[in-house]
């Protein structure tokens, strides 16, 4: 396989750059020959991935976190007609903060083990989501969840998972709500909304299981929508969002979970929205989701 490694040195607040020598050594030890390209600016990975496809690379290895993976899949999809096979196989060297996608599909976070997995070259067809014009592999959301993301991006005095938790508390204190109209395969909803989260994978933000029954290989998107009318009720629900099993968020009053192949959302006032943890719009009222089953060859157990 003709392999390109795409490194995001900023991932995990520059920890990705610090750990690159370890990741490089692991790849070399696993016998993987590769060319390296390094991101130098925001969204540069999109351009690097698109160029790599044009140059004939058949495997792209993302050295970074969930946002880096999202950028690479969007770059690789440039020019893809959504009907032909996806142009490249993807692999991951997990250098991010949360590494949610890796956790969701079983890619080891140990770099030596991740490199050994990549060396096998064995790929599974992973579902690919799309929100408006943005592709995603793990999750997407409008409402409270990306509102939390806008908060955590401003926190410089904390790092890692605690940053997400503090941001969640700050966002709940602000108490944003919307009125919404949702339409999906065989259902609809119209009314007040605190959050809507669309999952291809179960976990996001390192500790939050917003769509605990999502399966990135089942050909479906899993989404929740919910409304909690007071800050107290939101804080009450917060611990359940960190439980993947019994007592999870979808068991709480006012939270509803569905599986679908398409979803349309209209909000009465603008909300931020994200795909794979990266805000793509701070001021959006209409979102349209679809799923491409088994579209992306992903090196995974």
N, C-alpha and C positions, 0 to 999 in steps of 0.2 A: 504494500500500500504506500502511496506517495503522501507523506504526512507533513502537515504544517501545525506547529504549536503557536497559539495566539495567547500572549501573556498580557494580562492587565496588571501592571505594577501597583496601581492605586488600590486594588481590591483589598478589603479588610484594613482600610486606613494604612496603606503602604506595606502591610505585613506580607502581601503577596510578593512584592519585590525582595523583601528580606529572605523569604523562603524559597525563592526561585533556584538558588544553587542546590538546595536539597532536592527539589523537584527535578531539576535537570539531571542530577546524579542518579536519581531513581529511574528515569526514563532511559538513560544510557545503560545502566545496569541491567535493565530488562531487555536490552538489545534493540531498542527502538531508534531508528534513524529518522531525523526530522530537520526541517528548516524552522527557524524561529522568527516571528514578527512581534514587536512590542508596541502596545497602544501608547500614544503620546498625548491624547486629549479625549474629551468626552465624545462618545459615539465613534471613536476611531476604529474600534473593533468591528463595527458594521462594515466600514470600508475595507478593512483588512480581510475580513471573511469573504466579501464579494470578490475582491481581487484574487484571493486564493482559489476560489472556484474557477475563475477565468483562466488561471495559470495551470489548471489541471490537477490540483491536489484533490485526492479522493477521500482523505480523512483529515478532519480538523480537531485538534485537541485544545480545549479551552483550559488555560491555566488562570483560574480566577474563581469568582463566586457566581451566585445565581444571576445577578445583573449582567455579568460578563457572558454567561451562557445565552441569555436573552439577546444580547447584542449580536453575538456570533450567529445565532439561528436566523435572525432577521437579515443579516448580511448575506448569509448563504442562500437565503430564499429570494434574493433579488434576481429577477429574471425567471424564477420558477413559475410554471403555468398552473400549479396546484392540481394537475392531472398526471403529469409524468412522475417517475420516481424522484425522490428528493436527491439533489445533486451530490451530496457528500454524506459520509458517516461521521458522527460526532462522538467524541470522548471527553472526559473531564479529569483534570488534575485539580483536586479541590483545595483552593487557596483562599476561599472566601470567609466571611464572618459566620454565616449560618449554614451554608452548604445544604440547603433544604432539598434541592433536586437529588443530590447524591443520597441523602437519607431516604428519600421517597422511593428510589428505585434500586437501592442496595449497593451503590458504588462506595467502596471503602474510603474513609477520609485519611487513612494512613497512606502517605504518598508512595511508599514502596509497593504496597498492595494495589493501589490504584494503577501504578505503572505496569505491574504484572498483568492486571486485568486488560489494560489497553493492548499489551503485547499479544494477547490471545486473538485479537481482532474480531471476536464474536459479538455480533450486534443483534439487538432486538428492535422490532418495529414499534416505536413509541408514538403515541398520539400527539398531534400538534394542534394547539388552540390558536384562534385568531380573534382579536378584538379590534374592530374597525380595520385599520391597515397594519396592525401590529401583531406579529406572531408571538406565542409564548409556549414554554414547555412545562412550567410549574403552576403558576396561578396568575390571576388578574382580579382587579376589584375596583369598585367605585364606592363612594360614601366614607364610612369611618376608617376602613383599613388604609386606603391611600392617604387619608387625612393624617393618620398616625405616621405614615412615611414622611410627609412634609414636616412633621414635628421632629422626627429622629434625624433628619438631614441637617437640622439646625443645632443639634446637640454635639458639642465638641469636647465636653468635659467628661464624657463617658465613652467606653468602647465596648464592642462585643454585644452579647445578648442583653445586658442591663440597659443599654441604650434603647432597645426596642420596648422594654417594659416601661421605662420612664416616659417615653413618647406616648405609649398607650394611655397612661394615666393622664398626661397633659391633654390628649385629644378627648378623652371622656369628660374631663372637666369643662371643656368648651361646649360639649353637648350638641354637635351638629346633627340636624335631621333634614329629611327631604320628603316630598310627596312624589310617588313614582308610579309608573305603569310598566309592568313586566309581562312579556309574552314569550312562551317557549313551546316546545313540540306539542304538548297536549294540555297546556295549562296557562293561566294568566293570574295576575294580581294587580290591584290598584289600591293605593293607600299610603300611609306613612311608612317611612323607611329610615332606619339608622345605618344599615350596611347591606351590601350585596357583594359576595365573594364568589369567584368562579374558579374552581380548582381542577387542574389536571392531576396534581399531586395533593397529598393530605396536608403537609406541613408547610408553613411559611413563617418568616421572621424568627426562625430558630426554635421557637417554643410554641407557636400557635397552630392548632389544628382546626382551621376555619372550615374545611370540608373533609371531615374525618373518614368519609367513605369513598373518597375519590380514588380512582385506579387509572394510572396513565397508560394502561394497555387494554382498556375495555371498550374503546371507541366512543366514549361518552364524556361530556363535561359534567361535573358535579357542582351545583351552585347552592348557596344559601342566601336567603334574604331574611331580614329581621328588623323588628322595631322594639326598642325599649324606651319608654317615655320619660324616664328620670335618670339622673346621674347615678343614684343609688342602685337602680336596677341594672345599669350597665356595669357598675363595679361588682355587683353580685354575680353577673354572668362571666366576668373576666377570667376567674380561675378555671371555669369549665372550658374555655377556649384553649387551655393548655393540656387538655386531656384527650388522648386519641381514642379511648375506649369508653367504658361505662362512665356516665356522667358528663359526656362531651357536650359541646356547645349546642349541637342540634337537638339535644334532649331538653333544652331550656324553653320556657314559655316564650312565645313570640318569635322563635327561630324556626325556619322551615328549610328543609333540604330536598333537592330534586336532582334527577339525572336527565340530561337532554343532549341533543345534537345541535341545537340552535337556541339563541336567547336574544331578545331585544329589550333594551332598557331605555325609558325616557324619564328624566328627572325634571322637577319643576324649577329647579335652580341649579347653577353649575356646581360641579364637584371635581376634585382631582381624580385621576384614574391612573392605574399602573398596570404594567405587565412585567412579570418576573421581578417585582420589587422596584422597578424604575418608573418614575412618574413620566408619562408621555404627554399629559395634558393637565393643566391646573384648572381648566375652565370648560368642562364638557357637560352636555346634558343628554346626549344620545349615544348609546353604545350598542353594537351588534356583534354577537359572538357566533362562531361556528367551530366545528371540530373536523380535523383530517385524521381519520383512524390509521394507526400504524404507519404514519407518514415518514417519520425520521428514524433512520438506522442509528441506534444509540448503543455504544459499547457499554454493556451492563451485564450483571450476573443473570 
